[in-house]
Amino acid sequence: MTTIIKDFVAYQRNTARTAIYPGAGDKHSYAGLSYVALGLSGEAGEVAGKVKKIARDARSVIADADRGRLADELGDVLWYVSQMATQLGFDLDSIASANLAKLRSRQERGVLQGSGDNR
């Protein structure tokens, strides 16, 4: 049976049910925060590795199977992002909304491109 998630809060609530690691869900736990930060980094690395192999082994031609494998890895990345938000005591809807507001502001000010957090 496939679970349909309609929003980030529901997704986050569901991922918390599968979070089994030291300090899971405790926003004051460094062990929990470090676990999800390292997991996020590892999963992002797996995404990058699959993209690299498309360039190396498939001459940069992205096959449907590659898309499927990347989607699976992105799901793992999303799980860790969700759990990191939980560890920090934030909900994903708030994080997503704040990010869109930041991007809109940068777009309006003509500073989407460039570097630095405070542009």
URDAUR-V516802 format. One record per residue. N is the residue number from 0. RES is the residue in one letter. SS is DSSP state (A for helix, B for strand, O for the rest). PHI is phi in whole degrees, 0 to 359 (* if undefined). OMEGA is omega in radians with two decimals (* if undefined). Layout:
N;RES;SS;PHI;OMEGA / N;RES;SS;PHI;OMEGA
//
This chain:
0;M;O;*;3.14 / 1;T;O;270;3.07 / 2;T;O;270;3.11 / 3;I;O;261;3.12 / 4;I;O;256;-3.07 / 5;K;O;260;3.12 / 6;D;O;205;-3.11 / 7;F;A;295;-3.12 / 8;V;A;297;3.10 / 9;A;A;296;3.10 / 10;Y;A;299;-3.11 / 11;Q;A;299;3.11 / 12;R;A;300;-3.14 / 13;N;A;289;3.12 / 14;T;A;293;3.14 / 15;A;A;299;3.12 / 16;R;O;291;-3.12 / 17;T;O;253;-3.10 / 18;A;O;275;3.13 / 19;I;O;234;3.11 / 20;Y;O;198;-3.13 / 21;P;O;302;3.09 / 22;G;O;80;-3.11 / 23;A;O;304;3.06 / 24;G;O;83;3.14 / 25;D;O;266;-3.04 / 26;K;O;293;3.09 / 27;H;O;257;-3.06 / 28;S;O;271;3.05 / 29;Y;A;294;3.12 / 30;A;A;301;3.12 / 31;G;A;295;3.14 / 32;L;A;297;-3.11 / 33;S;A;293;3.11 / 34;Y;A;301;-3.09 / 35;V;A;288;3.10 / 36;A;A;296;3.12 / 37;L;A;292;3.09 / 38;G;A;296;3.10 / 39;L;A;299;3.12 / 40;S;A;299;3.13 / 41;G;A;297;-3.13 / 42;E;A;292;3.07 / 43;A;A;298;3.07 / 44;G;A;296;3.10 / 45;E;A;294;3.07 / 46;V;A;299;-3.13 / 47;A;A;300;3.13 / 48;G;A;297;3.12 / 49;K;A;293;3.09 / 50;V;A;296;3.11 / 51;K;A;301;-3.13 / 52;K;A;292;3.05 / 53;I;A;296;3.12 / 54;A;A;295;-3.06 / 55;R;A;284;-2.97 / 56;D;A;266;-3.06 / 57;A;O;241;3.13 / 58;R;O;51;3.08 / 59;S;O;66;3.06 / 60;V;O;265;-3.06 / 61;I;O;268;-3.13 / 62;A;O;275;3.10 / 63;D;A;302;3.11 / 64;A;A;297;3.09 / 65;D;A;297;3.12 / 66;R;A;301;3.13 / 67;G;A;296;3.12 / 68;R;A;295;3.11 / 69;L;A;293;3.09 / 70;A;A;298;3.09 / 71;D;A;300;3.13 / 72;E;A;294;3.09 / 73;L;A;297;3.05 / 74;G;A;299;3.10 / 75;D;A;294;3.08 / 76;V;A;299;-3.13 / 77;L;A;298;3.11 / 78;W;A;300;-3.13 / 79;Y;A;292;3.06 / 80;V;A;299;3.12 / 81;S;A;300;-3.12 / 82;Q;A;290;3.08 / 83;M;A;294;3.08 / 84;A;A;300;3.11 / 85;T;A;299;-3.14 / 86;Q;A;300;-3.12 / 87;L;A;271;3.11 / 88;G;O;84;3.12 / 89;F;O;246;2.98 / 90;D;O;259;-3.08 / 91;L;A;297;3.10 / 92;D;A;300;3.13 / 93;S;A;295;3.13 / 94;I;A;295;3.14 / 95;A;A;296;3.14 / 96;S;A;296;3.12 / 97;A;A;296;3.14 / 98;N;A;294;3.10 / 99;L;A;296;3.11 / 100;A;A;297;3.11 / 101;K;A;297;-3.13 / 102;L;A;294;3.09 / 103;R;A;299;3.13 / 104;S;A;298;3.12 / 105;R;A;297;3.13 / 106;Q;A;296;-3.14 / 107;E;A;298;-3.14 / 108;R;O;270;3.10 / 109;G;O;71;-3.11 / 110;V;O;235;3.07 / 111;L;O;299;3.11 / 112;Q;O;273;-3.13 / 113;G;O;119;-3.13 / 114;S;O;223;3.13 / 115;G;O;104;-3.12 / 116;D;O;287;-3.02 / 117;N;O;257;3.10 / 118;R;O;252;*
//
